[in-house]
Amino acid sequence: GIQKKENAEISWDQSAEVLHNWIRGHDKVPGAWTEINGQMVTFYGSSLLKSSVPPGEPLEIKGAKKPGLVTKNGLVLFGNDGKALMVRSLQFEDGRMIPASQYFSAGETSVVEL
């Protein structure tokens, strides 16, 4: 059957490992997604964060208990168990894909409102 995009929305009240497996499981089609600043953003390239959380800029994510962190290596996300995972790539609704580390430099600020 065809996998529907709405079925791949991320439910944030789960452990980091469950979130990681969810993103990984939807990595090709249809892509696990969430809402950031009113826009659907799809996550790709998840890995569990084994080391300490690197410094970064907070990113509010709809439904998440704790903001994500845009770091130089990617976007750090937090499970409800306090553990973290990192996502390497983000895709916007218009199909544009960027390294997650460039969200603030490449992302929302340069979007032209028509």
N, CA, C and O of each residue as an XYZ file, in Angstrom:
456
protein
N       0.821     -1.205      0.000
C       0.000      0.000      0.000
C       0.857      1.257      0.000
O       2.047      1.222      0.313
N       0.235      2.346     -0.351
C       0.939      3.621     -0.375
C       1.021      4.161      1.046
O       0.015      4.226      1.753
N       2.212      4.545      1.456
C       2.372      5.127      2.791
C       1.976      6.588      2.740
O       2.479      7.361      1.924
N       1.074      6.948      3.617
C       0.590      8.327      3.629
C       1.475      9.199      4.506
O       1.940      8.786      5.568
N       1.687     10.400      4.033
C       2.546     11.338      4.744
C       2.013     11.628      6.153
O       2.784     11.700      7.110
N       0.682     11.794      6.273
C       0.155     12.162      7.596
C       0.400     11.074      8.640
O       0.444     11.360      9.836
N       0.562      9.818      8.188
C       0.823      8.724      9.122
C       2.247      8.740      9.660
O       2.564      8.007     10.598
N       3.099      9.560      9.082
C       4.504      9.589      9.490
C       4.820     10.771     10.401
O       5.987     11.043     10.685
N       3.778     11.476     10.862
C       4.038     12.600     11.766
C       4.660     12.079     13.059
O       4.246     11.046     13.585
N       5.642     12.793     13.558
C       6.355     12.363     14.759
C       5.529     12.679     16.005
O       5.048     13.797     16.187
N       5.380     11.667     16.852
C       4.744     11.871     18.151
C       5.873     12.013     19.175
O       6.652     11.083     19.381
N       5.953     13.181     19.812
C       7.146     13.522     20.590
C       7.212     12.905     21.977
O       8.284     12.887     22.581
N       6.105     12.400     22.498
C       6.118     11.897     23.875
C       6.630     10.459     23.922
O       5.925      9.556     24.375
N       7.855     10.253     23.453
C       8.451      8.924     23.388
C       9.943      9.039     23.686
O      10.508     10.133     23.699
N      10.565      7.890     23.924
C      11.996      7.903     24.226
C      12.799      8.248     22.973
O      12.306      8.139     21.851
N      14.036      8.663     23.189
C      14.916      9.017     22.072
C      15.078      7.840     21.113
O      15.114      8.026     19.896
N      15.176      6.635     21.660
C      15.370      5.464     20.799
C      14.149      5.215     19.914
O      14.290      4.884     18.737
N      12.958      5.375     20.480
C      11.727      5.193     19.697
C      11.642      6.259     18.600
O      11.286      5.956     17.461
N      11.970      7.500     18.946
C      11.963      8.581     17.951
C      12.962      8.284     16.837
O      12.660      8.447     15.655
N      14.153      7.848     17.230
C      15.203      7.520     16.262
C      14.729      6.420     15.310
O      14.890      6.530     14.095
N      14.146      5.368     15.869
C      13.665      4.260     15.030
C      12.525      4.691     14.121
O      12.411      4.211     12.993
N      11.679      5.596     14.610
C      10.562      6.112     13.803
C      11.097      6.884     12.594
O      10.655      6.675     11.464
N      12.056      7.780     12.851
C      12.640      8.576     11.763
C      13.370      7.659     10.782
O      13.253      7.812      9.566
N      14.122      6.707     11.328
C      14.876      5.776     10.485
C      13.947      4.904      9.649
O      14.203      4.641      8.474
N      12.865      4.464     10.283
C      11.910      3.591      9.598
C      11.185      4.268      8.449
O      10.719      3.600      7.526
N      11.088      5.585      8.499
C      10.400      6.346      7.445
C      11.398      7.113      6.579
O      11.031      8.057      5.880
N      12.666      6.695      6.634
C      13.728      7.521      6.056
C      13.556      7.815      4.567
O      13.863      8.922      4.124
N      13.076      6.855      3.791
C      12.945      7.108      2.359
C      11.549      7.638      2.040
O      11.390      8.760      1.559
N      10.553      6.820      2.313
C       9.159      7.197      2.031
C       8.353      6.889      3.276
O       8.561      5.830      3.868
N       7.472      7.726      3.697
C       7.217      9.077      3.194
C       8.059     10.138      3.891
O       7.982     11.316      3.540
N       8.857      9.739      4.867
C       9.657     10.722      5.618
C       8.946     11.154      6.885
O       7.839     11.690      6.834
N       9.590     10.918      8.032
C       9.010     11.341      9.313
C       9.097     12.857      9.406
O      10.136     13.448      9.113
N       8.002     13.477      9.816
C       7.958     14.947      9.788
C       7.366     15.519     11.060
O       6.749     14.815     11.860
N       7.569     16.808     11.223
C       6.981     17.553     12.323
C       6.723     18.974     11.842
O       7.100     19.348     10.732
N       6.081     19.748     12.685
C       5.810     21.131     12.310
C       6.786     22.058     13.028
O       6.910     22.024     14.252
N       7.473     22.885     12.245
C       8.392     23.885     12.792
C       8.018     25.224     12.171
O       8.008     25.371     10.949
N       7.713     26.190     13.016
C       7.310     27.518     12.527
C       6.189     27.454     11.495
O       6.191     28.196     10.513
N       5.228     26.555     11.729
C       4.070     26.463     10.849
C       4.346     25.761      9.535
O       3.484     25.732      8.657
N       5.534     25.196      9.386
C       5.864     24.520      8.136
C       6.174     23.057      8.401
O       6.763     22.709      9.424
N       5.768     22.203      7.465
C       6.076     20.791      7.586
C       7.549     20.580      7.241
O       7.997     20.927      6.148
N       8.289     20.011      8.178
C       9.709     19.741      7.959
C       9.939     18.249      8.165
O       9.546     17.686      9.187
N      10.581     17.613      7.184
C      10.840     16.180      7.223
C      12.288     15.935      7.638
O      13.201     16.635      7.202
N      12.479     14.922      8.494
C      13.803     14.617      9.040
C      14.408     13.398      8.354
O      13.714     12.415      8.095
N      15.694     13.467      8.065
C      16.421     12.326      7.495
C      17.764     12.158      8.187
O      18.350     13.122      8.681
N      18.243     10.913      8.216
C      19.581     10.644      8.737
C      19.683     10.771     10.237
O      20.475     11.564     10.746
N      18.883      9.990     10.953
C      18.887     10.045     12.415
C      19.953      9.125     13.004
O      20.223      8.047     12.473
N      20.549      9.563     14.097
C      21.415      8.682     14.878
C      21.241      9.024     16.353
O      20.963     10.171     16.704
N      21.405      8.024     17.211
C      21.296      8.286     18.646
C      22.558      9.008     19.100
O      23.661      8.692     18.655
N      22.385      9.967     19.977
C      23.521     10.755     20.464
C      24.121     10.045     21.667
O      23.490      9.946     22.719
N      25.343      9.551     21.507
C      25.988      8.804     22.582
C      26.768      9.745     23.499
O      26.898      9.492     24.697
N      27.279     10.820     22.930
C      28.086     11.753     23.712
C      27.193     12.793     24.375
O      25.967     12.718     24.295
N      27.819     13.755     25.023
C      27.037     14.825     25.633
C      26.464     15.721     24.534
O      26.957     15.739     23.406
N      25.433     16.449     24.882
C      24.755     17.305     23.913
C      25.646     18.505     23.578
O      26.065     19.235     24.476
N      25.934     18.708     22.293
C      26.768     19.848     21.911
C      26.007     21.162     22.031
O      24.777     21.157     22.049
N      26.713     22.287     22.113
C      26.024     23.575     22.166
C      25.332     23.869     20.842
O      25.781     23.430     19.784
N      24.237     24.614     20.912
C      23.521     24.935     19.685
C      22.471     25.997     19.919
O      22.307     26.500     21.030
N      21.767     26.329     18.861
C      20.685     27.313     18.944
C      19.360     26.586     19.103
O      19.062     25.680     18.324
N      18.549     26.965     20.105
C      17.273     26.281     20.310
C      16.300     26.510     19.158
O      16.237     27.593     18.577
N      15.546     25.461     18.847
C      14.563     25.505     17.769
C      13.249     24.950     18.303
O      13.161     23.770     18.644
N      12.230     25.798     18.377
C      10.929     25.355     18.885
C      10.293     24.390     17.892
O      10.203     24.675     16.698
N       9.855     23.252     18.403
C       9.216     22.235     17.575
C       7.837     21.971     18.149
O       7.695     21.719     19.345
N       6.828     22.027     17.306
C       5.451     21.858     17.776
C       5.270     20.485     18.420
O       5.573     19.457     17.814
N       4.771     20.484     19.659
C       4.487     19.226     20.344
C       5.647     18.661     21.136
O       5.451     17.775     21.967
N       6.852     19.155     20.897
C       8.009     18.629     21.624
C       8.085     19.275     23.004
O       7.806     20.463     23.163
N       8.468     18.471     24.004
C       8.552     18.962     25.377
C       9.704     19.953     25.520
O       9.646     20.883     26.325
N      10.730     19.742     24.738
C      11.962     20.513     24.860
C      12.347     20.956     23.452
O      12.218     20.170     22.514
N      12.814     22.185     23.278
C      13.193     22.600     21.920
C      14.333     21.744     21.376
O      15.132     21.202     22.140
N      14.400     21.628     20.065
C      15.554     20.994     19.448
C      16.729     21.958     19.516
O      16.568     23.122     19.882
N      17.909     21.467     19.162
C      19.105     22.310     19.155
C      19.779     22.181     17.797
O      20.160     21.086     17.384
N      19.924     23.304     17.111
C      20.663     23.286     15.853
C      22.143     23.444     16.200
O      22.565     24.490     16.692
N      22.930     22.390     15.936
C      24.357     22.398     16.258
C      25.155     22.308     14.961
O      24.583     22.183     13.878
N      26.470     22.372     15.078
C      27.282     22.342     13.864
C      27.248     20.975     13.175
O      27.635     20.857     12.012
N      26.790     19.950     13.886
C      26.722     18.615     13.287
C      25.327     18.203     12.841
O      25.169     17.229     12.106
N      24.321     18.939     13.280
C      22.958     18.549     12.928
C      21.973     19.060     13.959
O      22.318     19.855     14.833
N      20.740     18.590     13.844
C      19.675     19.000     14.753
C      19.530     17.961     15.854
O      19.226     16.799     15.586
N      19.751     18.388     17.100
C      19.601     17.496     18.245
C      18.154     17.555     18.723
O      17.594     18.634     18.916
N      17.555     16.376     18.911
C      16.170     16.256     19.378
C      16.177     15.459     20.668
O      17.061     14.632     20.889
N      15.190     15.706     21.522
C      15.176     15.052     22.828
C      13.957     14.157     22.995
O      12.834     14.545     22.674
N      14.198     12.947     23.506
C      13.102     12.056     23.845
C      12.569     12.399     25.223
O      13.148     13.226     25.929
N      11.459     11.763     25.613
C      10.887     12.033     26.933
C      11.694     11.370     28.046
O      11.382     11.532     29.226
N      12.735     10.620     27.666
C      13.605      9.978     28.657
C      14.859     10.817     28.912
O      15.767     10.386     29.624
N      14.903     12.025     28.323
C      16.056     12.888     28.528
C      17.231     12.569     27.619
O      18.211     13.312     27.585
N      17.136     11.459     26.877
C      18.202     11.117     25.946
C      17.984     11.870     24.636
O      16.912     12.424     24.393
N      19.012     11.878     23.806
C      18.958     12.712     22.605
C      19.307     11.927     21.348
O      19.961     10.885     21.396
N      18.850     12.460     20.227
C      19.216     11.920     18.926
C      19.567     13.089     18.027
O      19.232     14.237     18.319
N      20.246     12.784     16.930
C      20.638     13.844     16.012
C      20.156     13.523     14.611
O      20.267     12.390     14.141
N      19.619     14.539     13.951
C      19.148     14.399     12.578
C      20.074     15.223     11.687
O      20.380     16.376     11.992
N      20.514     14.623     10.587
C      21.513     15.281      9.735
C      20.915     16.154      8.638
O      21.491     17.182      8.280
N      19.759     15.752      8.101
C      19.190     16.497      6.971
C      17.739     16.846      7.212
O      17.005     16.097      7.857
N      17.330     17.989      6.688
C      15.943     18.444      6.789
C      15.428     18.745      5.392
O      16.163     19.217      4.525
N      14.144     18.460      5.195
C      13.530     18.808      3.922
C      12.309     19.673      4.186
O      11.466     19.337      5.018
N      12.221     20.790      3.472
C      11.089     21.693      3.616
C       9.947     21.259      2.707
O      10.115     20.397      1.845
N       8.782     21.872      2.913
C       7.594     21.529      2.124
C       7.817     21.689      0.632
O       7.239     20.954     -0.168
N       8.657     22.653      0.253
C       8.878     22.884     -1.179
C       9.865     21.894     -1.796
O      10.206     22.003     -2.974
N      10.327     20.916     -0.987
C      11.209     19.886     -1.514
C      12.688     20.185     -1.331
O      13.536     19.326     -1.574
N      12.997     21.412     -0.900
C      14.387     21.798     -0.683
C      14.953     21.037      0.504
O      14.328     20.973      1.563
N      16.139     20.459      0.326
C      16.770     19.722      1.406
C      18.042     20.444      1.824
O      18.813     20.892      0.974
N      18.262     20.558      3.122
C      19.467     21.223      3.626
C      20.084     20.382      4.738
O      19.393     19.576      5.361
N      21.383     20.565      4.993
C      21.951     19.968      6.206
C      21.268     20.609      7.412
O      21.080     21.825      7.448
N      20.901     19.800      8.389
C      20.178     20.321      9.557
C      20.977     21.399     10.281
O      20.402     22.293     10.902
N      22.295     21.314     10.201
C      23.149     22.294     10.880
C      22.979     23.695     10.302
O      23.333     24.682     10.947
N      22.437     23.784      9.089
C      22.274     25.084      8.430
C      20.856     25.626      8.521
O      20.492     26.538      7.779
N      20.049     25.071      9.429
C      18.643     25.497      9.488
C      18.507     27.012      9.589
O      17.731     27.617      8.850
N      19.251     27.621     10.493
C      19.081     29.060     10.693
C      19.750     29.878      9.595
O      19.279     30.966      9.264
N      20.837     29.374      9.027
C      21.510     30.143      7.982
C      20.832     29.973      6.628
O      20.780     30.919      5.842
N      20.311     28.777      6.344
C      19.728     28.530      5.023
C      18.212     28.526      5.054
O      17.551     28.635      4.021
N      17.672     28.399      6.264
C      16.256     28.071      6.372
C      15.303     29.225      6.326
O      15.203     29.951      5.336
N      14.602     29.375      7.428
C      13.443     30.257      7.491
C      13.716     31.706      7.091
O      12.862     32.356      6.488
N      14.892     32.206      7.424
C      15.134     33.629      7.222
C      15.159     34.010      5.754
O      14.828     35.142      5.398
N      15.553     33.064      4.889
C      15.687     33.406      3.477
C      14.429     33.082      2.674
O      14.408     33.262      1.457
N      13.393     32.611      3.341
C      12.159     32.292      2.630
C      11.469     33.593      2.217
O      11.212     34.464      3.048
N      11.177     33.709      0.939
C      10.542     34.925      0.431
C       9.029     34.752      0.467
O       8.488     33.810     -0.113
N       8.359     35.663      1.148
C       6.896     35.629      1.185
C       6.356     36.362     -0.030
O       6.706     37.517     -0.272
N       5.508     35.695     -0.788
C       4.934     36.334     -1.977
C       3.599     36.959     -1.639
O       2.955     37.547     -2.508
